[in-house]
Amino acid sequence: NNIIDVRSKREFKESHLENAINIPLLDIKRKIELYVRQKDKKVLIYCEYGGRSAKAVKILNDLGYINVYNLKGGLENI
């Protein structure tokens, strides 16, 4: 499973889900393929509240990723 944290590096350092990879939202379009090459792999995206991750899901869908999920409410909801 691929768990992607789209928050800033600083936010990621403060706390993150176990096994998460940090790819800040601004970098997601050009860096996602370094970590997730197969576009049918499951990808869980999260941020603090769910806004940035929702944008990231749309970007990945536009790039052809088909199993992308947003952690609604983000870390605040866990």
GIKAMO-V471471 format. One record per helix or strand. SS is the DSSP state (a for helix, b for strand). FROM is the first residue (numbers start at 1). TO is the last residue. If there is no record, write none. Layout:
ss:from:to
SS:FROM:TO
SS:FROM:TO
This chain:
ss:from:to
b:2:5
a:9:14
b:21:22
a:25:35
b:43:46
a:51:62
b:68:70
a:74:77
